[in-house]
Amino acid sequence: MKRLLVALVLCFGSIAVASVTGASSAFAITGDEGGYSGNGVNIRTGPNTSYTILGEGYVGQVACIWGYVYGQNINGNSLWVSHDDFSTGVGPGYASDYYMFQYYPTQYCYIT
């Protein structure tokens, strides 16, 4: 039997696709777990305050971080976090890194 395993690394997350004999396959996306450092953090469709608001993040909610992109500078920080809010189901979307944090040591989250 031929086995094929392809792994792609995207920023700090990864995508893994596996196929065995063409009949069965598995798909998983892995990200880093984090959260919001304030309440009412806007989750947007892009890395700028001019993008549409999808929802809001709050302290205590779990965010799965897929990666980071540069966007509008917010309080001296131009990084924006690509993520899903696992507590509310909002996402994928972007929020300013100024209002988010990543757990350390890293905790992983995934979807299949």
Secondary structure, DSSP 8 states (H G I E B T S, - for coil): --EEEEEEEETTEEEEEEEETTTEEEEEEEEEEEEESSSSEEEESSSSTTS-EEEEE-TT--EEEEEEEEEEEETTEEEEEEEEETTTTEEEEEEEGGGEEE-SS--EEEE-
